[in-house]
Amino acid sequence: MNNFLVVGSSGQIGTALMRTCHERSIAATGLDMRPNLWNSKLTDIQIDFLDYKPATASNVTDIVFLATNPSARELEKNSLQNEKDYKAFHHAKRCAMMVGARLSIVSSRELFGTEQAKVASFTAQTVYEKQKKDFESELYALQTDGYHTGVLRTPIVFGGYDTDTERIPRMVPRWCKQVLLG
């Protein structure tokens, strides 16, 4: 039985994934440092993810890491945000390894393609692209070492991210299904 920890449960994808889990009676815990403005019941733990310490006897089977700044423009302007995103991603890797959970991230298909070789050969032009490439490359490296990871492919980069509540049910069901099916 899956038990998800959704890190970044207050964003569009996190909200949709938490809703899908609740609708299907799948165990899921939402974690985010900000409240979920659409449905407060979808964020169970409201702390900075870097302060999160999983119990060693945790029953979490999957960590879905969505806790990076979604704005390419913001990352280009704010090197401290980029550094915090890297720290959070590495913390997610440590947490997943500590409890033996699979780690998944969301990545844009149009940046890298779907094969490890294409990710490796992609030349990042921006801070945003470099961050996404680095995270995805690290997951592939973990897979090579026999660790369970996943990359959920999104076909678009969102415009109006975290603002368009009407788009959420239309945008995310396929990704939720990918997560739930492993």
N, C-alpha and C positions, 0 to 999 in steps of 0.2 A: 504494500500500500504506500503510495507516494505521500510525502509530507513536505510541502514547499515552504521555503523562506524567500519571500519576494522583497528584495532590497531595492527600495525606490517605489514603494507601493502607492505613492500619491501622484505619480505622473500618469500620462495617458495609458501607456502599455501596462504599467503596474496596476492601475485601477481596473483595466479590462481583464487582466489575468486574475486578479483577486475576485472579481465578479464571477468569472467563469468557474473558478474553483468552488466558490460558495454555491453557485447554481448546480454544480455537479456533486456536491457534498464531498469534495476533496479537501483534505486537511491543508491549510495554508495559513501562514503567519505573515502579515504585512509589516514591514519595517521602513520607516522614513523619518527624517528629521523634521519634516514639516507636516502639518495636518493634511488629511485628504479632504479637499474642498468639495468634492462631489459626493463622497459618502464616508463619514468619519469612522464607520464600522470596518472599513477596509484597511486601516492602518492600526495594527495592534500594539506595536512598539514604536514610540515616538522618541528616538534618540539619534544622535549622529552615529552613523554606521561604524566609524572608527572606534567608538566607545562600546560597541557590541562585543560580548564575549560569549560564544556558544558553550553550553554545558557539554562536558566530554561525553556524557551519556545521552546526548541529544538524539531525537528520533527524526531529525531533518534528513530527508533523502536527496533533496535538490535545492540548490541555492540559485536563484535567478537574479543576476546582478544588473540592475537598471539605474544605479545611482551615480551617473556621471552627468555633467552639465550638457544638456541637449543642444545648446546653441553654439554653432561653429564660430559665430562672430564673438560671442562672449569669451570663448577659449582663446581666440586670437588676441584679445585685448587684455586678458587676465591670466598671467602665468601662474599666479598662486592657485587659481581654480584648477588649472591643468595639473599642477602638482598634487592637489588634494584628490583629484580623480584617480591619479596613479596610485596614491596611497590607499584609497578605498578599494581599488581593484586588487591590489596585492593583499589587502586584509581579507577580501572575499576568497582569494585563493587559499590563504592560511586557514580560514574558518572551514572551508569545504574539505580541506585535507584533514583537519582536526577531527571532524565528525564523520568523515567518509562519504560526504555528499557529492553528487554531481554538480558541476558549476557550469552555468550557461550565461551567455551575454547576448545582446541584440546587436547586429551589425548590418550596415547597408550593403546590399548586393551590388549596387552600381559602383561602389568604390573598389571592391577587391575581387569580385567573382566568387566562385564557390569552392575552389580547390586550393589546397595549401600552397602549391607552387605559384599560383596567381597572387596569393597574398604576399608571398616572399618576394616576388618580382615587382610588386606595385611600388612606384616611387611616390611617396607622400609629398604633397606640395604645401600642405598647411598643418598647423598644430593639431587641428581636429582630425585630419586624415592620419597623421602620425600616431595619435593616441589610439584611434580605432585599429589601425594596423598592428600596433604593439600588443594590444590586448588580445586580438585574434591570434596573432602569432604565438603568444604565450599559451593560449588554450591548445593550439595545435601541438606545441611542444609537450604539454602535459599528456595529450592523447598518445603521442609517440612513446611516452614513458608508461603507457597502459592505464592512465588515469581517465576517468569518465568526465568529459566536458561536452559542451554543445554550443553552437553558434546559431542563433535564430535569425534567419535572413529576412530583412524587411525590404520591400521593393522600392521604397521611396524614402526620402528625407522629409520630415514633416515641415510644413509651413504652419505657423500659428501653434507650435507645440505647446501643450498644456493649457490651451485656451479654448479649443473648439470641442465642447462636450458632446455635440451632436455627432461628430465624426467617430467617437470612440467605438461604439458598437459595430460600425462598418469597417473600421480599420484593422482591428486587432484579432478577430476570432481565429484566423488561420494561424497566427503566431501562438495564440493560446493553445490551440490544438497541437502544434508542434511541441510545445513545452510539456503538455500533459501526456503526449505519446512517447516522449523521450527522444 
